Amino acid sequence: MPFLDWVNKAQAQQATADVPYHLLQFQSAHGEADAENLLIQGDNLLALKALMPFYRGRVKCIYIDPPYNTQSAFEHYDDKLEHSQWLSMMQPRLVLLRELLTNDGSIWISLDDNEVHYLKVAMDEAFGRTNFVTNVVWEKTTSARNDAQYFSSDHDHVLVFAKNLQALSLNRLDRTESSNSAYKNPDNDLRGPWREIDYKCAKTADERPNLYYPIKHPVTGEDVWPRRTRVWAYGQQEHERHLREDLLWWGKTGNYTLPKLKKFQSEASAGLVPRTLWSAADVDQTRTAKKEMKDLFPEDPFTTPKPERLLQRVLHLATNPGDLVLDSFLGSGTTAAVAHKMGRRYIGIEMGEHARTHCLPRLEKVIAGEQGGISTTVNWQGGGGFRFHTLGEPVFDADGSIHPAVRFAALAAYLWHFETGEPARQPFDSPLLGVHQGTAYYLLYNGILGDRRPAGGNVLTSAVLAHLNALFPHAGPRVVYGETTRLGEARLREAGIVFRQIPYDIKAR
């Protein structure tokens, strides 16, 4: 498989590992206090790393609308990066985004022609070429720009990749009046309306000789053969069944040269397979998105939004109610707003000040029941909530020491993910963090055992070990993190303990 190379690619690949782990700093709650939805203001690379201990492998759908690198400057973000810089910006983020996806999850990325083909190759490397799903073409405008130098651009792209294509399952689109209108009943078949299906397939007689045979025309009595380059779609046995069940259609007067197959509406699936061309009539266009923003923020509309119906289709196909959605280039907040209205959980990350000026008030309006965008379609009446966070202090300072602001639960979540690779879903309110594949993990930190013990219980002593054995017994191997230990190697081996000193053994590994 060919790979894309660019200046500083090696540094970009290393950047993922070098990203420091930051805390998320709670700022405010909006709507329902126990809501799981998150709005995060801060650099999305740092924010993604901060989410990893808690959300690795839990996100069902990622939609991002990164800077298009169009060599123009937008008010709210820099969209004038050199190509190699743009790729270096995207690469470490793609790595983290992939890790956050569920095994059956998918990522959808909006771009235009400037970088989409480069990103496709970069995505092939990050996600695996076999996990490419499709390139959706979205009709972003229905009016021509006569000031264009060569072509007036009518479309953008949405690249779709799966975490694991074999596990991916997308929903169908709802049937429409237009799709149902294709079914007729010109012969008054008692089985109801039907539509014609081509009786041939895109195989040659050399490829499928068993599909190259004569069929007797019911009117002329002559043998009818398909072209050698496009043989019948069904074998002779299946054809005989079609004859018995009166499933062949030769036209009202028998005027068809070749037969068609009847496909009854009653046999049609409940939904439609999505196509790769999304028209403005179906998912709206840029003009609609700008109007939606103008209605929400008359004095300061966001200049490059996506329409809510576009995101509605993405989330309808890729998720079900209750699934977790992530947008790490949240922009004006469209993904979060649509996810909220559709009953999905969400995490939105935006670096700029418009996280406060646009995203936060927009989601507050959603909670209050605003009726723009898809609200009428989904019968949105308001409710729900979200929590607003900023990026807090790094867990480790420049000297490798744990920042004093780090509390037990935050470090415990980091270490649990650090050791197991699993997201931290359990509460961390005791020295025992959990058991993974037969190994128990403990943390002695921040006085978790009480100040009556040496160094607030951060030191592994005989007394502390006895306390752990009494309260949190485990017969298998154990890993204990702490400030230091007063037990010798022989005593640790006897107890089945691997001791790791914080912060040194964390940074070293």
PyMOL commands that set and color helices and strands:
alter all, ss='L'
color gray80, all
select helices_A, chain A and resi 9-18+44-55+83-100+116-127+129-131+165-167+177-180+209-211+236-244+265-267+280-283+286-296+308-318+334-341+354-368+408-420+454-457+462-471+489-494+504-508
alter helices_A, ss='H'
color red, helices_A
select strands_A, chain A and resi 22-31+38-41+59-64+101-111+132-139+155-162+173-174+194-198+215-216+223-224+248-249+260-264+271-272+277-278+324-327+345-350+385-394+432-436+439-443+459-460+478-482+484-485+497-501
alter strands_A, ss='S'
color yellow, strands_A
deselect
rebuild
show_as cartoon
